[in-house]
Amino acid sequence: MKPIKFKARDFEFEVIKTYWNDENLMIDDSFRAGITRLREGKIYLSNDTSPEVLKRVLLHEITHAFIFVNGMKQVNFTEEVVADFIESNYFEIQKVYEKVSKELLDE
């Protein structure tokens, strides 16, 4: 798989599809379908999921990346904060998601 990269603000992220038991997919002693490693600028996705699940996990992880680059990792997410975040970031997240998901599913 060729590297799939995207930018969220000034931060570059790389999406990596890997084996379901890759240690990069582990949190709290259990494997996940996807994980965003913010300090590394990497999103790891399990290759052991259906295309429909992969799309949902990808969108979830891209959203984590945008939360991070907007300085909101430790924010108390009230309804108003979530609505403001979506209003401010929805179109950029959608653009990134469409680009990355097309590349992932075309491989």
ABEGO torsion letter per residue (X at the ends): XBBBBBBBEABBBBBBBBBAABAAABBGGBBBABBBBAAAGBBBBBAABBAAAAAAAAAAAAAAAAAAAAGAAABBBBAAAAAAAAAAAAAAAAAAAAAAAAAAAAX
